[in-house]
Amino acid sequence: MKFFHRHKHTHEHEMLDCEAVMRQLWDYLDEELSPDRMAAIREHLATCARCYPQYEFEQSFLTALDRAQQEHSNPDGLRNRVAAALRAEGMSEI
């Protein structure tokens, strides 16, 4: 039992390096990690000038992707916009 206690103790205070953070960044953004790992990555990102820009880029990408998905979730609206664009280019609808 002492081994598990010691292991848990070191895990709680584990410092992550940039490589470990980058390998788990998508899981972090999707909130698919344990609370301890989420906290460790959040702490690393708060202090790492090297990793934070990558995190910011990937977070922005996910936000843009979500926004685009919401805007284009109406198949009839999308079909109408495509048909209108085809007509504007002088093409007939299929």
Beta strands, then each sheet from edge to edge (+ up, - down):
end
